[in-house]
Amino acid sequence: MDTKHYICNYCHEEFIPKRRYVQKFCSATCRSKAHHQKTKAGNLLPLKQVTNNNTKIEKMSAAGIANAAAGTIAADVLKRAFTNNNDKPATKGDILALSQKIERYHRVLNIALGANGELPYFDMVTKQIVYFKIRFPLKIQNFRDLKLKPRINPLHCST
């Protein structure tokens, strides 16, 4: 049998257990008293007080704020340096410039085609009718693939 002495979880006295590794109290009296004290007082067993002094509360300091700001600035500089221009997010200026390019030419449907089958468009910047020659077969993947050559028709100009 085990001759190791255990310590009772209620009265903190040493005892030799009758059932090793599972017995926590020296007697049924200590076990029932511990249970009653636990249920009535909310787990106030006379146990050793365990204090945890490892918690450290960090306070804000000017050095800490400066380090955080410096780290953020360094990360932004590195991000800008190593990001390809095509992969950068579009800015409001980029979107406005693109919308102005798209909205510059408007297709005119009530004017006949040009001499060589060119399509009439109204230029919003110059306020003139321009003709674009479209080369066939027309496979437009994006706006840059559209090969347009403007030609001004002197008969339909309005200034």
KOLLOVO-439562 format. One record per residue (C-alpha): x, y negated, z negated; residue number from 1. Coordinates in Angstrom, 1 decimal, m for minus. Layout:
! residues N
X X | Y Y | Z Z | n NUM
...
! end
This chain:
! residues 159
X 0.0 | Y 0.0 | Z 0.0 | n 1
X 1.0 | Y m3.6 | Z 0.5 | n 2
X 2.8 | Y m5.1 | Z m2.5 | n 3
X 2.8 | Y m8.6 | Z m1.2 | n 4
X 1.0 | Y m11.1 | Z m3.3 | n 5
X m1.6 | Y m13.3 | Z m1.7 | n 6
X m3.0 | Y m16.7 | Z m2.9 | n 7
X m6.7 | Y m17.1 | Z m3.5 | n 8
X m8.3 | Y m19.8 | Z m1.2 | n 9
X m10.5 | Y m21.0 | Z m4.1 | n 10
X m8.5 | Y m20.8 | Z m7.4 | n 11
X m5.0 | Y m20.7 | Z m5.9 | n 12
X m4.0 | Y m17.8 | Z m8.1 | n 13
X m1.8 | Y m15.0 | Z m6.9 | n 14
X m3.4 | Y m11.6 | Z m6.4 | n 15
X m2.6 | Y m8.2 | Z m4.8 | n 16
X m5.2 | Y m7.6 | Z m2.1 | n 17
X m7.3 | Y m4.5 | Z m1.9 | n 18
X m7.9 | Y m5.0 | Z 1.8 | n 19
X m4.7 | Y m6.3 | Z 3.4 | n 20
X m4.7 | Y m9.1 | Z 6.0 | n 21
X m8.5 | Y m9.8 | Z 5.6 | n 22
X m8.9 | Y m10.7 | Z 1.9 | n 23
X m8.8 | Y m14.4 | Z 1.3 | n 24
X m10.2 | Y m14.6 | Z m2.3 | n 25
X m9.1 | Y m12.8 | Z m5.4 | n 26
X m12.6 | Y m11.8 | Z m6.5 | n 27
X m16.2 | Y m11.9 | Z m5.4 | n 28
X m16.8 | Y m14.7 | Z m7.9 | n 29
X m14.2 | Y m17.0 | Z m6.2 | n 30
X m15.7 | Y m16.0 | Z m2.8 | n 31
X m19.2 | Y m17.0 | Z m3.8 | n 32
X m18.1 | Y m20.2 | Z m5.6 | n 33
X m16.1 | Y m21.2 | Z m2.5 | n 34
X m19.2 | Y m20.6 | Z m0.3 | n 35
X m21.5 | Y m22.6 | Z m2.6 | n 36
X m19.1 | Y m25.4 | Z m2.8 | n 37
X m18.6 | Y m25.4 | Z 1.0 | n 38
X m22.4 | Y m25.5 | Z 1.7 | n 39
X m23.4 | Y m28.0 | Z m0.9 | n 40
X m20.6 | Y m30.5 | Z m0.8 | n 41
X m19.6 | Y m30.2 | Z 2.8 | n 42
X m16.4 | Y m28.1 | Z 2.8 | n 43
X m14.8 | Y m29.5 | Z m0.3 | n 44
X m12.7 | Y m26.5 | Z m1.2 | n 45
X m9.8 | Y m27.2 | Z m3.6 | n 46
X m7.2 | Y m26.6 | Z m0.9 | n 47
X m3.8 | Y m28.1 | Z m0.5 | n 48
X m4.2 | Y m31.5 | Z 1.1 | n 49
X m2.7 | Y m31.5 | Z 4.6 | n 50
X m1.5 | Y m34.9 | Z 5.6 | n 51
X m0.6 | Y m35.6 | Z 9.2 | n 52
X 1.8 | Y m38.5 | Z 9.3 | n 53
X 2.7 | Y m37.8 | Z 13.0 | n 54
X 0.1 | Y m40.3 | Z 14.4 | n 55
X 1.7 | Y m43.4 | Z 15.5 | n 56
X m0.4 | Y m46.4 | Z 16.6 | n 57
X 1.3 | Y m48.4 | Z 19.2 | n 58
X 0.8 | Y m52.1 | Z 19.1 | n 59
X 0.8 | Y m54.4 | Z 22.1 | n 60
X 3.9 | Y m56.4 | Z 22.6 | n 61
X 5.2 | Y m58.9 | Z 25.2 | n 62
X 7.9 | Y m56.4 | Z 26.2 | n 63
X 5.3 | Y m53.7 | Z 26.8 | n 64
X 3.1 | Y m56.0 | Z 28.9 | n 65
X 6.2 | Y m57.1 | Z 30.9 | n 66
X 7.2 | Y m53.5 | Z 31.5 | n 67
X 3.8 | Y m52.6 | Z 32.8 | n 68
X 3.7 | Y m55.7 | Z 35.1 | n 69
X 7.2 | Y m54.9 | Z 36.4 | n 70
X 6.2 | Y m51.3 | Z 37.1 | n 71
X 3.1 | Y m52.3 | Z 39.0 | n 72
X 5.0 | Y m54.8 | Z 41.1 | n 73
X 7.7 | Y m52.3 | Z 41.9 | n 74
X 5.1 | Y m49.7 | Z 42.9 | n 75
X 3.3 | Y m52.2 | Z 45.2 | n 76
X 6.6 | Y m53.2 | Z 46.8 | n 77
X 7.5 | Y m49.6 | Z 47.5 | n 78
X 4.1 | Y m48.9 | Z 48.8 | n 79
X 4.3 | Y m51.8 | Z 51.3 | n 80
X 7.8 | Y m50.9 | Z 52.3 | n 81
X 7.1 | Y m47.2 | Z 53.1 | n 82
X 3.6 | Y m47.5 | Z 54.5 | n 83
X 3.3 | Y m47.6 | Z 58.3 | n 84
X 1.4 | Y m50.6 | Z 59.8 | n 85
X m1.1 | Y m48.2 | Z 61.4 | n 86
X m1.8 | Y m46.6 | Z 58.0 | n 87
X m2.4 | Y m49.8 | Z 56.1 | n 88
X m6.0 | Y m50.7 | Z 55.2 | n 89
X m7.7 | Y m53.3 | Z 57.4 | n 90
X m7.9 | Y m56.8 | Z 55.9 | n 91
X m10.8 | Y m59.1 | Z 56.4 | n 92
X m8.8 | Y m61.1 | Z 59.0 | n 93
X m8.2 | Y m57.9 | Z 61.0 | n 94
X m11.9 | Y m57.1 | Z 61.0 | n 95
X m12.8 | Y m60.7 | Z 62.1 | n 96
X m10.2 | Y m60.6 | Z 64.9 | n 97
X m11.5 | Y m57.3 | Z 66.1 | n 98
X m15.1 | Y m58.5 | Z 66.0 | n 99
X m14.2 | Y m61.6 | Z 68.0 | n 100
X m12.5 | Y m59.5 | Z 70.7 | n 101
X m15.5 | Y m57.2 | Z 70.9 | n 102
X m18.0 | Y m60.1 | Z 70.9 | n 103
X m16.1 | Y m62.2 | Z 73.4 | n 104
X m17.4 | Y m60.5 | Z 76.5 | n 105
X m21.1 | Y m59.8 | Z 77.0 | n 106
X m22.5 | Y m57.8 | Z 79.9 | n 107
X m24.8 | Y m59.8 | Z 82.2 | n 108
X m27.5 | Y m57.6 | Z 83.6 | n 109
X m29.4 | Y m60.0 | Z 85.8 | n 110
X m26.4 | Y m60.9 | Z 88.1 | n 111
X m25.4 | Y m58.7 | Z 91.0 | n 112
X m22.1 | Y m56.8 | Z 91.1 | n 113
X m19.1 | Y m58.6 | Z 92.4 | n 114
X m17.6 | Y m58.2 | Z 95.9 | n 115
X m15.6 | Y m55.1 | Z 95.0 | n 116
X m18.2 | Y m53.6 | Z 92.7 | n 117
X m17.0 | Y m55.5 | Z 89.7 | n 118
X m19.3 | Y m55.9 | Z 86.7 | n 119
X m20.3 | Y m59.4 | Z 85.5 | n 120
X m19.6 | Y m60.4 | Z 81.9 | n 121
X m20.1 | Y m63.7 | Z 80.1 | n 122
X m16.9 | Y m64.9 | Z 78.4 | n 123
X m18.0 | Y m66.5 | Z 75.0 | n 124
X m14.7 | Y m68.4 | Z 74.7 | n 125
X m14.4 | Y m70.0 | Z 78.1 | n 126
X m18.2 | Y m70.1 | Z 78.7 | n 127
X m17.8 | Y m68.6 | Z 82.2 | n 128
X m18.9 | Y m65.6 | Z 84.1 | n 129
X m16.0 | Y m63.2 | Z 84.6 | n 130
X m15.9 | Y m60.0 | Z 86.6 | n 131
X m14.1 | Y m56.9 | Z 85.4 | n 132
X m13.0 | Y m54.2 | Z 87.8 | n 133
X m13.5 | Y m50.8 | Z 86.2 | n 134
X m11.5 | Y m47.9 | Z 87.6 | n 135
X m13.3 | Y m44.6 | Z 87.9 | n 136
X m13.4 | Y m41.9 | Z 86.5 | n 137
X m14.2 | Y m43.8 | Z 83.4 | n 138
X m13.1 | Y m41.9 | Z 80.3 | n 139
X m13.0 | Y m44.4 | Z 77.4 | n 140
X m11.5 | Y m43.0 | Z 74.2 | n 141
X m11.2 | Y m46.4 | Z 72.5 | n 142
X m11.4 | Y m50.1 | Z 73.4 | n 143
X m7.7 | Y m50.3 | Z 74.5 | n 144
X m8.2 | Y m47.5 | Z 77.1 | n 145
X m10.6 | Y m49.7 | Z 79.0 | n 146
X m8.5 | Y m51.3 | Z 81.8 | n 147
X m10.3 | Y m54.5 | Z 82.7 | n 148
X m9.0 | Y m57.2 | Z 84.9 | n 149
X m11.0 | Y m60.4 | Z 84.7 | n 150
X m11.7 | Y m62.4 | Z 87.8 | n 151
X m13.6 | Y m65.7 | Z 87.6 | n 152
X m16.4 | Y m66.1 | Z 90.1 | n 153
X m16.5 | Y m69.8 | Z 91.1 | n 154
X m20.2 | Y m69.6 | Z 92.2 | n 155
X m21.4 | Y m68.7 | Z 88.8 | n 156
X m19.2 | Y m70.9 | Z 86.6 | n 157
X m20.8 | Y m73.1 | Z 84.0 | n 158
X m18.6 | Y m75.6 | Z 82.2 | n 159
! end
